[in-house]
Amino acid sequence: METNLQAQLKSIGLVTAGHVALGETTTFEKPVAITAAKLIGSNTIGAFTYINASCELWQTSIGRYCSIAEYVAVGPNEHPIDWFSTCPFTYNWNQRPGPFHEYEEYQRIVNKQAGPEINQQTTTIGSDVWLGHGSFIKKGITIGHGAVVAARAVVTSDVPPYHIVGGIPAKTIRKRFDDKTINQLLELQWWNYDLAPMQNKVDYANVQQVIDQLYQLKNDNKLQPFTPKQYTLTNTGRGLDIKAK
Ligand SMILES: CC(C)(COP(=O)(O)OP(=O)(O)OC[C@H]1O[C@@H](n2cnc3c(N)ncnc32)[C@H](O)[C@@H]1OP(=O)(O)O)[C@@H](O)C(=O)NCCC(=O)NCCS
């Protein structure tokens, strides 16, 4: 059954299903859909992007028109592997409280000295990206526009636009299109435009036809910027503060 909060979020363009845990801040464009996922830190999500169940997003910037399959992990935190211990008791005092924070046993040993900042890099996913089932994207990586990450891939380095990558560690399987087509798509940046003038007028399976149509509309000044409504949700600890941007 839809809760009051779910209904409120839906009315501003965020469709949620199941338990969605939102991080400190979530900035999104209308509309976005998130099913039973966990967001940690500050995340931004572009319009028409959906995130399926059991995903984790840590400090991530995601573009528009992305499809995120189930069990995808984007940018989980890295523990300091060259320190004395990878356990958070050595570094977590100034970070968000961990599961042991309330225990005297932990308070006696947790390192309370100001230490070096833990890696808080943002992970960046372009627009029109498809992240396949169970894929893992390492913190700080950039996935280029139009890329596809195969199911179960472990992505440890940047993925160029329109590449399809897979495996562990992920390597390019092939490109989605030839270089001329990719360059045209990157030049057009179609995700930044209102696509309404093309509705029911193009065959989306014919990529060159769609590209030609976009250039034509652009030349005729009939392509307008797409400026969806934007909202920021701030987790106050007692509830959500909702602000239009
Ligand atoms: C990546 C993917 C899109 C490729 O599809 P495709 O082009 O039809 O792939 P093919 O079956 O022709 O395989 C092409 C090559 O990629 C390899 N490959 C395909 N999927 C792979 C994967 N998940 N991991 C590693 N390699 C993979 C194939 O073994 C093949 O290699 P080869 O040329 O050496 O034989 C698809 O395999 C995939 O992973 N889909 C994700 C589905 C999903 O997660 N859906 C969730 C719904 S939101």
The ligand as an SDF file (V2000), in Angstrom:
LIG
                    3D

 48 50  0  0  0  0  0  0  0  0999 V2000
   26.3480   -6.9330  -22.2460 C   0  0  0  0  0  0  0  0  0  0  0  0
   25.1700   -7.4720  -23.0190 C   0  0  0  0  0  0  0  0  0  0  0  0
   24.1490   -6.3470  -23.2210 C   0  0  0  0  0  0  0  0  0  0  0  0
   25.7380   -7.9120  -24.3690 C   0  0  0  0  0  0  0  0  0  0  0  0
   24.7270   -8.3740  -25.1770 O   0  0  0  0  0  0  0  0  0  0  0  0
   25.1040   -8.9390  -26.6630 P   0  0  0  0  0  0  0  0  0  0  0  0
   25.7820   -7.9040  -27.4640 O   0  0  0  0  0  0  0  0  0  0  0  0
   23.8520   -9.5410  -27.1890 O   0  0  0  0  0  0  0  0  0  0  0  0
   26.1660  -10.0280  -26.2580 O   0  0  0  0  0  0  0  0  0  0  0  0
   26.6140  -11.3580  -27.0000 P   0  0  0  0  0  0  0  0  0  0  0  0
   25.8680  -12.4910  -26.3800 O   0  0  0  0  0  0  0  0  0  0  0  0
   26.5760  -11.1870  -28.4960 O   0  0  0  0  0  0  0  0  0  0  0  0
   28.1190  -11.4360  -26.5100 O   0  0  0  0  0  0  0  0  0  0  0  0
   29.1380  -10.6210  -27.0300 C   0  0  0  0  0  0  0  0  0  0  0  0
   30.3990  -10.9580  -26.2630 C   0  0  0  0  0  0  0  0  0  0  0  0
   30.2760  -10.4150  -24.9400 O   0  0  0  0  0  0  0  0  0  0  0  0
   30.4420  -11.4210  -23.9650 C   0  0  0  0  0  0  0  0  0  0  0  0
   29.5220  -11.1380  -22.8620 N   0  0  0  0  0  0  0  0  0  0  0  0
   28.1880  -10.9740  -22.9220 C   0  0  0  0  0  0  0  0  0  0  0  0
   27.6940  -10.7380  -21.7020 N   0  0  0  0  0  0  0  0  0  0  0  0
   28.7310  -10.7280  -20.8610 C   0  0  0  0  0  0  0  0  0  0  0  0
   28.8360  -10.5450  -19.4540 C   0  0  0  0  0  0  0  0  0  0  0  0
   27.7730  -10.2850  -18.6800 N   0  0  0  0  0  0  0  0  0  0  0  0
   30.0420  -10.5950  -18.8940 N   0  0  0  0  0  0  0  0  0  0  0  0
   31.1520  -10.8370  -19.6650 C   0  0  0  0  0  0  0  0  0  0  0  0
   31.1130  -11.0360  -21.0010 N   0  0  0  0  0  0  0  0  0  0  0  0
   29.9030  -10.9840  -21.5800 C   0  0  0  0  0  0  0  0  0  0  0  0
   30.0860  -12.7140  -24.6780 C   0  0  0  0  0  0  0  0  0  0  0  0
   30.6800  -13.8170  -24.0630 O   0  0  0  0  0  0  0  0  0  0  0  0
   30.6500  -12.4560  -26.0630 C   0  0  0  0  0  0  0  0  0  0  0  0
   32.0390  -12.6570  -26.0280 O   0  0  0  0  0  0  0  0  0  0  0  0
   32.8230  -13.3060  -27.2990 P   0  0  0  0  0  0  0  0  0  0  0  0
   32.6150  -12.3210  -28.4400 O   0  0  0  0  0  0  0  0  0  0  0  0
   34.2440  -13.3760  -26.8220 O   0  0  0  0  0  0  0  0  0  0  0  0
   32.1770  -14.6120  -27.5330 O   0  0  0  0  0  0  0  0  0  0  0  0
   24.4350   -8.6380  -22.2760 C   0  0  0  0  0  0  0  0  0  0  0  0
   25.2140   -9.8520  -22.3460 O   0  0  0  0  0  0  0  0  0  0  0  0
   24.1830   -8.3270  -20.8090 C   0  0  0  0  0  0  0  0  0  0  0  0
   25.0250   -8.4640  -19.9120 O   0  0  0  0  0  0  0  0  0  0  0  0
   22.9340   -7.8630  -20.5310 N   0  0  0  0  0  0  0  0  0  0  0  0
   22.5390   -7.4200  -19.2100 C   0  0  0  0  0  0  0  0  0  0  0  0
   21.0830   -7.8800  -18.9270 C   0  0  0  0  0  0  0  0  0  0  0  0
   20.5980   -7.2930  -17.6490 C   0  0  0  0  0  0  0  0  0  0  0  0
   21.3280   -7.1460  -16.6950 O   0  0  0  0  0  0  0  0  0  0  0  0
   19.3300   -6.9080  -17.6170 N   0  0  0  0  0  0  0  0  0  0  0  0
   18.7380   -6.2280  -16.4900 C   0  0  0  0  0  0  0  0  0  0  0  0
   17.4800   -5.5090  -16.9180 C   0  0  0  0  0  0  0  0  0  0  0  0
   17.4490   -3.7830  -16.4360 S   0  0  0  0  0  0  0  0  0  0  0  0
  1  2  1  0
  2  3  1  0
  2  4  1  0
  2 36  1  0
  4  5  1  0
  5  6  1  0
  6  7  2  0
  6  8  1  0
  6  9  1  0
  9 10  1  0
 10 11  2  0
 10 12  1  0
 10 13  1  0
 13 14  1  0
 14 15  1  0
 15 16  1  0
 15 30  1  0
 16 17  1  0
 17 18  1  0
 17 28  1  0
 18 19  1  0
 18 27  1  0
 19 20  2  0
 20 21  1  0
 21 22  1  0
 21 27  2  0
 22 23  1  0
 22 24  2  0
 24 25  1  0
 25 26  2  0
 26 27  1  0
 28 29  1  0
 28 30  1  0
 30 31  1  0
 31 32  1  0
 32 33  2  0
 32 34  1  0
 32 35  1  0
 36 37  1  0
 36 38  1  0
 38 39  2  0
 38 40  1  0
 40 41  1  0
 41 42  1  0
 42 43  1  0
 43 44  2  0
 43 45  1  0
 45 46  1  0
 46 47  1  0
 47 48  1  0
M  END
$$$$
